[in-house]
Structures are given as structure tokens and as C-alpha cells.
């Protein structure tokens, strides 16, 4: 078994990571129109105003997910800030090499098929700055500056995973619900709840909306 560590959000020397997850890929991307090429697809940063040019072909380095990718990371030689740029899949045609005659492995959402683990961590202030505040997350609006969550990493879990699923191996031993509040409450003792209070950024919501939200935030 491999152990894969992926840090979901981290601030280091004032810089925020620009990519949470990417799948290595090999192939070519031919632009059908002129489109912006982003350093960060999530923040849509393009400081040097780099575009892919219609009719030109670029080397693919990564894609944002294994199946039906929305973004490709391509190599652009004349980009001044960074030569690796994210381009929307709708901007052109991708020709991905699948490794000869070997069929690509498929993600299978069944129990017992994990081949690796994902250690999921986040740095709460970075999460809030890049997403939480704009999304109206209560754990960001109510984050005390002197709390453990504001000063250290938050541990979300050590999750069984399949490499071919990217970060989407989601079997949890029960039928997936469309809303987290549809799951049955967890039976947690007082000691566990007190520990969660000190290390779990979303704990404040539990007191408002009930124990069931523990499923969502650990």
C-alpha cells in the first residue's frame, strides 16, 4: 500500500498553492480559439496575459481529473511568469496518450478496492481566504483568531483511496446521501466532543445544526 499525502490548502511564506489536485497526462492540446491560460485555474490568475492561440498545438502535462477533464495543464514556451498553464477543455481538442494497447484502469466505487491512502489536511485561514469567506462558511465567519484551528493544521482524515479515482473514491459503507443532514447522527461521547471542539473548525455549527454535521467536517 502506498501512502499519499495531499495538503488541500497551505500558506507558505505568504504564497497559496495554486493546484489542489492534478493527474499526470501526456498528449497534445490543439486550440480552436484564443483562450486565457491560467497559472491558477481556481483563482483564474493570468498576470502576464498569456493566451493559447487558435490553431496552435501545445504539449499536455496534466489534467484536473482522470475522466472527462475540464482543464488541461499545457506547456507554453513564451509565457513569462510560468510556462505551465491551465486551459479550459472547451477551448480546443485534446489528444491524450493512453499508454499503448494497455487499457486505462477505471475508478470502481466498491468497498475493499483501496490501493493507497490520502492524508487530508487543511490550513483553515488559507481555506477561508481562498473560498470560505466568499462561500459564506460559518466556520470562517466565526473563527477565533486565537483558536487552534487558526494556528495549526486541521486534520480531516486518513482516507482509503484508489489512484485511478483521483480524490473521488467515495465509498463510505452506506448509501450516499444528497445532503449530509440526511445521514444518521454519530454517537459520540462527551470526551470526543470536547476534543473536536478544540481542533475542528466546523465545531461551532454542531451546536447550531446538530451532531449530524460531524460527518461533514471531519
ABEGO torsion letter per residue (X at the ends): XBBBBBBABBBBGGBBBABABBBBBBEBBBBABBBBBBABAAAGBBAAGBBBBBGBBBBBABBABABGBABBBBBBAABAABABBBBBAAABBBBBBAGEABBBBBBBBBBGABABBBBBBBBAAAAAAAAAAAAGBAAAAABBAABAAAABBBBAEBBBBBAAAEAABABAGBBBBABAAABBBBBBBAAAAAAAAAABAAAAAAAAAEAAAAAAAX
